Amino acid sequence: MEQITVFTVGAACRRPALIFKSFMAKEFKRYLITSALPYANGPVHIGHLAGVYVPSDIYTRYLRLRGRDVISVCGSDEHGVPITIKARKEGVSPQVIVDRYHEIIKESFRRLGISFDIYSRTSSPTHYRTASDFFRKLYDEGKFIERTSMQYYDEEAQTFLADRYIVGTCPRCGNERAYGDQCEQCGSTLSPDELIDPHSAVSGSVPVKRETKHWYLPLDRYEPFLREWILEGHKEWKSNVYGQCKSWLDLGLQPRAVSRDLDWGIPVPVEGAEGKVLYVWFDAPIGYISATKDLTPDWEKYWKSEDTKMVHFIGKDNIVFHCIVFPSMLKAHGGYILPENVPANEFLNLEGDKISTSRNWAVWLHEYLDDFPGKEDVLRYVLCANAPETKDNDFTWKDFQARNNNELVAVLGNFVNRALVLTKKYFGGRVPACGAMTDYDRATVAELQGIRSELEGNIENFRFREALKDAMNFARIGNKYLADTEPWKVVKSDPARVETILNIALQITANVAVAIEPFMPFSSEKILRMLAIERPTWDDLGSMSVIAAGHEIGEPQLLFEKIEDDVIERQLAKLAAAKAANAAAEAASHVAEQKEEVSFDDFSKMDIRISTIVAAEKVAKTKKLLKLTVDTGIDRRTIVSGIAEYFKPEELVGRQVPVLVNLAPRELKGIRSEGMILMAEDAVRGLVMMRPEEKVTDGSQVG
């Protein structure tokens, strides 16, 4: 369909209409926007925001400004295994956990201006009914297959173990705390059978295999449909989404379980399924449907009408569920529309390291909002400007500070403040009339009007980083316009010229308020309050007659404030503390188990003396051995020690160390070694040399 948009310029500025064309593949009457349901086992962090929720809100706000019929739905995913793990650790019920974090997440989203039409939860009665009915329809129509398989069982806890309850060593990177479904260190998708030395996260015991029955969705039956629908019908999808879907399809789809042996979740609604619940991946996406039901009695027009465009906003770890699994569920059920697009983002890292909730390596939204009151839009701006749209990206606090100070304060805030303050100073706060325009004025207006089509095209195609640049260009052009026209100098010789300059500057300011609203809604609202006008429509974007001459503006205020170094240093210190705590926990996890008991008589046989190293040299043709001469207070003797990778010979001379002097001699590389230097083996730092705090007499006994 061809769509022609006409921009008109105010008559006072005598600018002819500018016409351009944009094209849309299909016209939709309404839009359904879904955002991935966050697990209610912890707060939301900046990785979630950059990947899903900020992009979703930008798109939704844009559609609302365009006057579209649009709803945005989300809610807490409250039935995942991580929730039950959290509950076990705290010794409370899963309901306590989900109630706590549902409220934290919901309130955090509200404070950041994420404008869901509903933020629901999968523990709601509506969701229980919807998910149960969905499963039962597929079950009654024979869409599932039943399979009996061997799964891990914890004999001590007397329960089958979901994949997340099985912990072991990752076969790919060696991480000793990988889960049975994923290694958080290297990001690999795993199965419990791949883990090295698997054990139960519930009791710590080694699990056994036991037979259990489950229901499976035969994804292989839907492979032809998915190939045609995705690979032929949606080549416009982002390359990371399209590529991952193609990879899954090329490998061949396999049946996927839709039930689990668990005591927390929606019970499988068939006879003989006691102790089994709907698998969370089957349960959670149905939450979009149940949330829409709770929002409006007209929910079906958003889910069952071909005139609706459904868009899923997710992170890349959810691509397979939203592009392959959920569409297969909807296809099997019948009557539902399928998503038109799934613009998944990649991952956001933090200060060069992968964000990890288990390691507390994250910037938590609720903590940010407490630490930076009034700076909601700064975070929204930085996360969009640095969004991981095509590849993983990195958030750093120094970049956060620089973008605030150099872009928001120096460009956007500076322009708005100058336009308003100069109007107050020269015209008592009343908008001056636009008089005769110069060629430069007309060129500036034309440049502004050309931005709108680029802005729309980038948002429609989910290129939000580029769209943000377009929105900021209104302020950049305005800033340059004031710098070039210098009204503070011209006012003395040509006040009529300054009237035109500031009229144009104020019109640009109103345009800025419209252009940045999807990205920075709080700042947009603040600009409108300072201008003392109602929100212009999206159709006003590019117009130079948004504010009438003679209108009285409000009081100018600073739109943004500089962020000082000490503020950033506090955030970096918080991360450093988290890293230190992780290192301590990692070291503790590697502490060797206690050896067998020894009697006091056995211990008393050991003769440990403080000795001084008087000479040290490397042992030829070895990497690890040093030849040390030590004064034990009894004698001078030679000791060969495997510490060359940790210490240089010259660093050791003069040090006092504890030496086991009555250890039977042994020969190493042809050198007779008479004793052993005692060291501490730290899991993080390696070998650490022990020595007395103060110098003592060589030969002093330790014991």
WODA-V163684 format. One record per pair of residues at least 12 apart in sequence whose ideal C-beta (glycine too) atoms are under 10 Angstrom apart, sorted by the first residue. I is the first residue (numbers start at 1). J is the second residue. Records with the same first field share a line. If there is no record, write none. Layout:
# WODA-V163684
I->J, J
This chain:
# WODA-V163684
1->23, 24, 25, 26, 27
2->21, 22, 23, 24
3->21, 22, 23, 24, 27
4->19, 20, 21, 22
5->18, 19, 20, 21, 22, 452, 453, 456, 539, 542
6->18, 19, 20, 539
7->19, 20, 445, 448, 449, 450, 452, 453, 539, 540, 541, 542, 543, 544
8->449, 539, 540, 542, 543, 544, 545
9->434, 437, 442, 445, 446, 448, 449, 507, 542, 543, 544, 545
10->434, 445, 503, 504, 507, 543, 544, 545, 546, 547, 548, 549
11->434, 544, 545
12->433, 434, 435, 437, 500, 503, 544, 545, 548, 549
13->433, 434, 435, 436, 437, 441, 442, 445, 500, 503, 504, 507, 543, 544, 545
14->434, 435, 436, 437, 442
15->434, 437, 441, 442, 445, 446, 449, 543, 544, 545
16->442
17->449
18->445, 446, 449, 450, 452, 453, 542
20->449, 450, 452, 453
21->453
22->452, 453, 456, 457, 460
23->457
24->460
25->236, 340
26->306, 307, 309, 340
27->307, 309
28->68, 69, 70, 305, 306, 307, 308, 309, 310, 340
29->68, 69, 301, 305, 306, 307, 308, 309
30->63, 68, 69, 70, 71, 298, 301, 302, 305, 307, 308, 309, 310
31->59, 60, 63, 64, 66, 68, 69, 70, 71, 72, 302, 308, 309, 310, 311, 340
32->69, 70, 71, 72, 73, 288, 292, 299, 301, 302, 303, 305, 308, 309, 310, 311, 312, 337, 339, 340
33->56, 57, 59, 60, 63, 70, 71, 72, 73, 74, 116, 117, 288, 302, 309, 310, 311, 312, 313
34->52, 56, 71, 72, 73, 74, 75, 116, 285, 287, 288, 289, 291, 292, 310, 311, 312, 313, 314, 322, 326, 339, 342
35->48, 52, 53, 55, 56, 57, 60, 72, 73, 74, 75, 109, 114, 116, 119, 288, 311, 312, 313, 314
36->48, 51, 52, 53, 56, 74, 77, 284, 285, 288, 312, 313, 314, 315, 317, 318, 321, 322, 344
37->52, 73, 74, 75, 76, 77, 78, 80, 105, 119, 120, 121, 122, 280, 283, 284, 285, 287, 288, 291, 314, 318
38->52, 53, 74, 75, 76, 77, 101, 102, 105, 106, 108, 109
39->76, 77, 78, 79, 80, 81, 82, 83, 86, 98, 101, 105, 280, 284, 357
40->75, 76, 77, 78, 79, 80, 82, 83, 86, 94, 97, 98, 99, 100, 101, 102, 103, 104, 105, 106, 121, 122, 123
41->76, 77, 78, 80, 81, 82, 83, 84, 85, 86, 87, 94, 97, 98, 100, 101, 357
42->82, 83, 86, 97, 100, 101, 104, 105, 357, 358, 360, 362, 364
43->100, 101, 104, 105, 108, 357, 362, 364, 365, 366, 367
44->101, 104, 105, 106, 108, 109, 112, 114, 362, 364, 365, 366
45->108, 348, 350, 355, 356, 357, 360, 361, 362, 363, 364, 365, 366, 367, 368
46->348, 350, 355, 362, 363, 364, 365, 368, 379, 382, 383, 386, 395, 400
47->315, 345, 347, 348, 349, 350, 354, 355, 356, 357, 362, 363, 383, 388, 395
48->105, 315, 348, 355, 357, 362, 365
49->108, 109, 112, 114, 348, 363, 365, 368, 379, 380, 383, 384, 387, 395
50->315, 345, 346, 347, 348, 355, 379, 380, 382, 383, 384, 386, 387, 388, 389, 393, 395
51->313, 314, 315, 316, 317, 318, 344, 345, 346, 347, 348, 383, 387, 388, 389
52->74, 114, 312, 313, 314, 315, 318, 343, 344, 345
53->74, 108, 109, 112, 114, 116, 313, 365, 380, 383
54->112, 113, 114, 313, 345, 379, 380, 381, 382, 383, 384, 387, 464, 519
55->313, 314, 343, 344, 345, 383, 384, 387, 389, 459, 462, 464, 465
56->72, 74, 114, 115, 116, 311, 312, 313, 314, 343
57->72, 109, 112, 113, 114, 115, 116, 313, 380, 384, 518, 519, 521
58->313, 380, 384, 387, 459, 462, 464, 467, 468, 471, 517, 518, 519, 520, 521
59->72, 311, 313, 341, 343, 459, 460, 462, 464, 467, 518
60->72, 114, 115, 116, 117, 311, 313, 518
61->113, 114, 115, 459, 517, 518, 519, 521, 524
62->455, 456, 459, 460, 464, 467, 517, 518, 519, 538
63->309, 311, 459, 460, 518, 538
64->115, 117, 517, 518, 538
65->514, 515, 517, 518, 535, 536, 537, 538, 539, 541
66->456, 459, 460, 537, 538, 539
67->537, 538, 539
68->309, 538
69->301, 302, 307, 308
70->117, 302, 308, 309, 311
71->116, 117, 118, 291, 292, 295, 296, 298, 299, 302, 308
72->114, 115, 116, 117, 118, 119, 291, 295, 311, 313
73->116, 117, 118, 119, 120, 287, 288, 289, 290, 291, 292, 293, 294, 295, 299, 302
74->105, 106, 109, 114, 116, 117, 118, 119, 120, 121, 287, 288, 291, 313
75->102, 105, 106, 116, 118, 119, 120, 121, 122, 123, 124, 127, 284, 287, 288, 290, 291, 294
76->98, 99, 101, 102, 103, 104, 105, 106, 119, 120, 121, 122, 123, 124, 284, 287
77->98, 102, 121, 122, 123, 280, 281, 283, 284, 285, 287
78->94, 95, 97, 98, 99, 101, 102, 121, 122, 123, 124, 127, 264, 265, 280, 283, 284, 287
79->94, 98, 122, 123, 127, 131, 260, 262, 264, 265, 266, 277, 278, 279, 280, 283, 284, 287
80->94, 98, 122, 162, 164, 264, 265, 279, 280, 281, 283, 284
81->161, 162, 163, 164, 165, 179, 180, 181, 201, 260, 262, 264, 265, 279, 280
82->97, 162, 164, 179, 280, 357, 358
83->95, 97, 98, 101, 264, 265, 280
84->97, 162, 164, 165, 202, 262, 263, 264, 265
85->97, 162, 164, 165, 179, 201, 202
86->98, 100, 101
87->264
88->157, 165, 201, 202
89->201
93->264
94->123, 262, 263, 264, 265
95->123, 264
97->264
98->121, 122, 123, 264
99->121, 123
102->119, 120, 121, 122, 123
104->364, 365, 366
105->119, 121, 365, 366
106->119, 120, 121
107->119, 365, 366, 369
108->364, 365, 366, 367, 368, 369
109->365
111->365, 366, 368, 369, 370, 373, 376
112->365, 366, 368, 369, 376, 377, 379, 380, 383, 521, 522
113->376, 377, 380, 520, 521, 522, 525
114->365, 376, 380, 521
115->518, 521
116->291, 295
117->291, 292, 295, 296
118->291, 292, 293, 294, 295, 296
119->291
120->287, 288, 290, 291, 292, 293, 294, 295
121->287, 290, 291, 294
122->265, 266, 278, 280, 283, 284, 286, 287, 290, 291
123->264, 265, 266, 287
124->287, 290, 291, 293, 294
125->290, 294
126->287, 289, 290, 291, 292, 293, 294
127->266, 283, 284, 286, 287, 289, 290, 291, 293, 294
128->265, 266, 267, 269, 278, 283, 290
129->266, 269, 290, 293
130->266, 283, 286, 287, 288, 289, 290, 291, 292, 293, 294
131->265, 266, 269, 278, 282, 283, 284, 285, 286, 287, 289, 290
132->266, 267, 268, 269, 270, 278, 283, 286
133->269, 286, 333
134->269, 278, 282, 283, 285, 286, 289, 290, 329, 330, 332, 333, 336
135->215, 258, 259, 266, 268, 269, 270, 278, 282, 283, 286, 329, 333
136->268, 269, 270
137->332, 333, 334, 335
138->215, 217, 258, 282, 329, 332, 333, 334
139->215, 258, 268, 269, 270, 273
140->270
141->332, 333, 334
143->215, 217, 218, 221, 258, 328, 329, 331, 332, 333, 334
144->214, 215, 216, 217, 218, 255, 257, 258, 259, 270, 332
145->214, 215, 216, 217, 218, 221, 255
146->213, 214, 215, 216, 259, 272
147->212, 213, 214, 215, 216, 255, 257
148->211, 212, 213, 214
149->209, 210, 211, 212, 213, 214, 216, 257
150->193, 208, 209, 210, 211, 212
151->163, 166, 192, 207, 208, 209, 210, 211, 212, 214, 257, 260, 261
152->165, 166, 180, 192, 193, 195, 198, 199, 200, 206, 207, 208, 209, 210, 212
153->200, 207, 208, 209, 210, 211, 212, 261
154->166, 199, 200, 201, 202, 203, 204, 205, 206, 207, 208, 210
155->200, 203, 205, 206, 207, 208, 210
156->200, 202, 203, 204, 205, 206, 207
157->200, 201, 202, 203, 204, 205, 207
158->202, 203
159->200, 202, 203, 207, 261, 262, 263, 275
160->207, 210, 212, 260, 261, 262, 275, 276
161->180, 192, 198, 199, 200, 201, 202, 203, 207, 261, 262
162->179, 180, 181, 192, 201, 260, 261, 262, 279, 280
163->179, 180, 181, 182, 190, 191, 192, 195, 260
164->179, 180, 181, 182, 192, 201, 280
165->179, 180, 181, 192, 199, 200, 201, 202, 203, 207, 262
166->178, 179, 180, 181, 190, 191, 192, 193, 195, 198, 199, 200, 201, 202, 207
167->179, 180, 192, 195, 197, 198, 199, 200, 201, 202, 204
168->180, 183, 190, 192, 194, 195, 196, 197, 198, 199, 201, 206
169->183, 194, 195, 196, 197, 198
170->182, 183, 184, 185, 186, 188, 190, 194, 195, 196
171->183, 188, 190, 194, 195, 196
172->185, 186, 187, 188, 190, 194
173->185, 186, 187, 188
174->186, 196
175->188
176->196, 197, 586, 589, 590
177->201, 358, 586, 589
178->190, 194, 195, 196, 198
179->192, 195, 201, 358
180->192, 193, 194, 195, 198, 201, 207
182->317
183->195
184->354, 355, 356, 357, 358, 359
185->354, 356, 359
186->354
187->316, 317, 347, 354
189->317, 320
192->207, 209
193->209
210->261
212->259, 260, 261, 275, 276
213->259, 261, 272, 273, 276
214->257, 258, 259, 260, 261, 268, 273, 276, 279
215->255, 257, 258, 259, 268, 270, 273, 276, 278, 279, 282
216->254, 255, 256, 257, 258, 259, 279
217->253, 255, 256, 257, 258, 279, 281, 282, 325, 328, 329, 332
218->253, 254, 255, 256, 328, 332
219->248, 249, 252, 253, 254, 255, 256, 320, 324, 325, 328, 329, 332
220->252, 253, 254, 255, 256, 328
221->253, 255, 328, 331, 332
222->253, 324, 325, 327, 328, 329, 331, 332
223->248, 249, 252, 253, 324, 328
224->249
225->327, 328, 331, 338
226->245, 248, 249, 253, 323, 324, 325, 327, 328, 331
227->245, 246, 249, 250
229->245, 323, 327, 331, 338
230->242, 245, 246, 248, 249, 323, 324, 327, 338, 342
231->245, 246, 249, 250
233->338, 340
234->323, 338, 339, 340, 341, 342
236->340, 341, 461
237->319, 323, 339, 340, 341, 342, 343, 344, 462
238->316, 319, 341, 342, 343, 344, 345, 346, 389, 390, 461, 462, 463
239->390
240->316, 319, 343, 344, 345, 346, 388, 389, 390, 391
241->312, 314, 316, 319, 322, 323, 341, 342, 343, 344, 345
242->319, 323, 342
243->319
244->316, 319, 320, 323, 324, 344
245->319, 320, 322, 323, 324, 342
247->319, 320
248->319, 320, 323, 324, 325
249->323, 324
253->320, 324, 325, 328
256->279, 281, 282, 320, 321, 324, 325, 328
257->279, 281, 282
258->278, 279, 281, 282, 283, 325, 329
259->273, 276, 277, 278, 279, 282
260->275, 276, 277, 278, 279, 280, 281, 282, 283
261->275, 276, 277
262->275, 276, 277, 278, 279, 280
263->275, 276, 277
264->277, 280
265->277, 278, 279, 280, 283
266->278, 279, 280, 282, 283, 286
281->318, 320, 321, 325, 326, 329
282->321, 325, 326, 329
284->318, 321, 326
285->312, 318, 321, 322, 325, 326, 327, 329, 330
286->326, 329, 330, 333
288->302, 303, 310, 312, 322, 326
289->302, 303, 330, 336
300->335, 336
302->337
303->330, 335, 336, 337
304->334, 335, 336, 337
305->337
306->337
307->337
308->337, 340
309->337, 339, 340, 341
310->330, 336, 337, 338, 339, 340, 341, 342
311->339, 340, 341, 342, 343, 462
312->326, 327, 339, 340, 341, 342, 343, 344
313->341, 342, 343, 344, 345, 462
314->342, 343, 344, 345
315->344, 345, 346, 347, 348, 388
316->344, 345, 346, 347, 388, 392
317->344, 346, 347
318->342, 344
319->342, 344
321->342
322->339, 342, 344
323->338, 339, 342, 344
326->338, 339, 342
327->339, 342
341->461, 462
342->462
343->389, 461, 462, 463, 464
344->389, 462
345->387, 388, 389, 390, 391, 392, 393, 462, 464
346->387, 388, 389, 390, 391, 392, 393
347->388, 391, 392, 393, 394
348->363, 383, 386, 387, 388, 392, 393, 394, 395
349->361, 388, 392, 393, 394, 395, 396
350->362, 363, 394, 395, 396, 397, 575
351->363, 394, 395, 396, 397, 398, 399, 571, 572, 575, 576, 579
352->394, 395, 396
353->394, 575, 579
354->392
355->395
356->578, 582
358->582, 585
359->578, 579, 581, 582, 585, 586
360->574, 575, 577, 578, 579, 581, 582, 585
361->575, 578, 579, 582
362->395, 575, 578
363->379, 395, 397, 400, 571, 574, 575
365->379
367->571, 574
368->571
371->567, 570, 571, 574
372->400, 404, 563, 567, 571
374->522, 526, 560, 561
375->400, 404, 408, 522, 560, 561, 563, 567
376->520, 521, 522, 523
377->404, 408, 412, 516, 519, 520, 521, 522, 523, 524, 525, 526, 559, 560
378->400, 401, 403, 404, 407, 408, 409, 520, 522, 523, 560, 561, 563
379->395, 400, 404
380->468, 516, 518, 519, 520, 521, 522, 523
381->400, 403, 404, 407, 408, 412, 468, 471, 472, 516, 519, 520, 523, 560
382->395, 396, 397, 399, 400, 401, 402, 403, 404, 407, 408
383->395, 400, 464, 519
384->464, 465, 467, 468, 469, 471, 518, 519, 520
385->399, 403, 407, 408, 464, 465, 468, 469, 472, 519
386->399, 400, 403, 465
387->463, 464, 465, 468
388->465
389->462, 463, 464, 465, 466
390->463, 465
393->465
396->568, 572
397->563, 567, 568, 569, 570, 571, 572, 574, 575
398->565, 568, 572
400->563, 567, 568, 571
401->562, 563, 564, 565, 567, 568, 571
402->563, 568
403->563
404->560, 561, 562, 563, 568
405->560, 561, 562, 563, 564
406->562
407->472, 475, 476, 560
408->472, 475, 520, 523, 559, 560, 561, 562, 563
409->558, 559, 560, 561, 562, 563
410->479, 560, 562
411->472, 473, 475, 476, 478, 479, 480, 560
412->471, 472, 474, 475, 476, 478, 479, 512, 516, 520, 523, 527, 559, 560
413->475, 479, 523, 557, 558, 559, 560, 561, 562
414->475, 478, 479, 482, 483, 558, 559, 560
415->474, 475, 476, 477, 478, 479, 480, 481, 482, 483, 505, 508, 509, 512, 559
416->475, 478, 479, 505, 506, 508, 509, 512, 513, 523, 526, 527, 530, 531, 556, 557, 558, 559, 560
417->509, 530, 556, 557, 558, 559, 560
418->478, 479, 482, 483, 487, 488, 502, 505, 509, 556
419->478, 479, 481, 482, 487, 501, 502, 504, 505, 506, 507, 508, 509, 510, 512, 527, 530, 531, 553, 556
420->502, 505, 506, 509, 527, 530, 531, 553, 554, 555, 556, 557, 559
421->556
422->482, 487, 488, 491, 498, 501, 502, 505, 506, 556
423->487, 498, 502, 503, 505, 506, 509, 531, 552, 553, 556
424->553, 554, 555, 556
425->487, 488, 491, 502, 556
426->487, 488, 491, 495, 498, 499, 501, 502
427->495, 498, 499, 502, 503, 550, 552, 553
428->552, 553
429->532, 551, 552, 553, 554, 555, 556
430->549, 550, 551, 552, 553
431->499, 502, 503, 506, 507, 531, 532, 533, 547, 548, 549, 550, 551, 552, 553
432->495, 496, 498, 499, 500, 501, 502, 503, 505, 506, 549, 550
433->496, 499, 500, 503, 548, 549, 550
434->499, 500, 501, 502, 503, 504, 506, 507, 544, 545, 549
435->496, 497, 498, 499, 500, 501, 503
436->496, 497, 500
437->500, 503, 504, 544
438->485, 497, 500, 501
440->481, 484, 485
441->481, 485, 497, 500, 501, 503, 504, 544
443->481
444->477, 478, 480, 481, 484, 485, 504, 505, 508, 544
445->477, 481, 504, 507, 508, 542, 543, 544
446->542
447->473, 474, 477, 480, 481
448->473, 474, 477, 478, 481, 504, 507, 508, 511, 512, 515, 541, 542, 543, 544
449->511, 541, 542, 543, 544
450->473, 542
451->469, 470, 471, 472, 473, 474, 477, 511, 515, 541, 542
452->470, 474, 511, 514, 515, 538, 539, 541, 542, 543
453->470, 542
454->466, 467, 469, 470, 473
455->467, 468, 469, 470, 471, 473, 474, 515, 518, 538, 541, 542
456->470, 538, 541
457->470
458->470, 471
459->471, 518, 519
464->518, 519
467->515, 518, 519
468->515, 516, 518, 519, 520
470->515
471->511, 512, 514, 515, 516, 517, 518, 519, 520, 524, 541
472->512, 515, 516, 519, 520
473->512, 515
474->508, 509, 510, 511, 512, 513, 514, 515, 516, 541, 542
475->508, 509, 511, 512, 515, 516, 559
477->508, 511, 512
478->504, 505, 506, 507, 508, 509, 511, 512
479->505, 508
481->501, 504, 505, 508
482->501, 502, 504, 505, 508
484->501
485->497, 498, 500, 501, 502, 504, 505
486->498, 501
487->499, 500, 501, 502, 505
499->549
503->544, 545, 547, 549
504->544
506->531, 533, 544, 546, 547, 549, 551, 553
507->540, 542, 543, 544, 545, 546, 547
508->544, 546
509->527, 528, 530, 531, 533, 546, 547, 553
510->527, 528, 531, 533, 535, 536, 540, 541, 543, 544, 545, 546, 547
511->536, 540, 541, 542, 543, 544, 546
512->524, 527, 541, 559
513->525, 526, 527, 528, 529, 530, 531, 533, 535, 536, 540, 541, 546
514->527, 528, 535, 536, 537, 538, 539, 540, 541, 542, 543, 546
515->538, 541, 542
517->535, 536, 538
518->538
520->559, 560
522->559
523->559, 560
526->557, 558, 559, 560
527->557, 559
528->554
529->553, 554, 555, 557
530->553, 554, 555, 556, 557, 559
531->546, 547, 551, 553, 554, 556
532->547, 551, 552, 553, 554, 555
533->546, 547, 548, 551, 553, 554
582->684
583->683, 684, 685
584->683, 684
586->683, 684
587->682, 683, 684, 685
588->683
589->683
590->681, 682, 683, 684
591->681, 682, 683
592->681, 683
603->703
604->703
605->662
606->660, 661, 662, 663, 702, 703
607->632, 634, 659, 660, 661, 662, 663, 675, 701, 702, 703
608->658, 659, 660, 661, 662, 663, 675, 676, 678, 700, 701, 702, 703
609->630, 631, 632, 633, 634, 657, 658, 659, 660, 661, 662, 675, 697, 698, 699, 700, 701, 702, 703
610->632, 633, 656, 657, 658, 659, 691, 692, 695, 696, 697, 698, 699, 700, 701, 702
611->628, 630, 631, 632, 633, 634, 635, 636, 637, 639, 655, 656, 657, 658, 659, 661, 675, 677, 698, 699, 700
612->629, 630, 631, 632, 633, 636, 653, 654, 655, 656, 657, 659, 695, 696, 697, 698, 699
613->626, 628, 629, 630, 631, 639, 641, 649, 651, 652, 653, 654, 655, 656, 657, 659, 677, 689
614->628, 629, 630, 631, 636, 652, 653, 654, 655, 698
615->627, 628, 629, 630, 631, 636, 638, 649, 652, 653
616->628, 629, 630, 639, 641, 643, 644, 647, 648, 649, 650, 651, 652, 653, 654, 655
617->629, 644, 649, 650, 653
618->644, 648, 649
619->640, 641, 642, 644, 668, 669, 670, 671
620->669, 670
621->669
622->640, 642, 644, 668, 669
623->642, 644, 645
624->641, 642, 643, 644, 645, 646
625->640, 641, 642, 643, 644, 645, 668, 669, 671, 673
626->639, 640, 641, 642, 643, 644, 645, 646, 647, 648, 649, 652, 677
627->639, 640, 641, 644, 649, 668, 669, 671, 673
628->640, 641, 643, 649, 652, 653, 655, 657, 659, 673, 675, 677
629->653
630->652, 655, 656, 657, 659, 661, 674, 675, 677, 698
631->656, 659, 698, 699
632->659, 661, 674, 675, 698, 699
633->659, 661, 696, 697, 698, 699, 700, 701
634->661, 698, 699
635->661, 674, 699
636->698
637->659, 661, 665, 672, 673, 674, 675
638->665, 671, 672, 673, 674, 675
639->657, 659, 660, 661, 663, 665, 668, 671, 672, 673, 674, 675, 676, 677
640->666, 667, 668, 669, 670, 671, 672, 673, 674, 675, 676, 677
641->657, 659, 668, 673, 675, 676, 677, 679, 687
642->668, 677, 679, 687
643->677, 679, 686, 687, 689
645->686, 687
646->679, 685, 686, 687, 688, 689
647->679, 687, 689
651->689
652->677, 689
655->677, 689, 691
656->689, 690, 691, 692, 694, 695, 696, 697, 698, 700
657->677, 678, 679, 689, 690, 691, 692
658->676, 677, 678, 679, 689, 690, 691, 692, 700, 701, 702
659->674, 675, 676, 677, 678, 698, 702
660->675, 676, 677, 678, 702
661->674, 675, 676, 699, 701
662->674, 675
663->675, 676
677->689, 690
678->690, 702
690->702
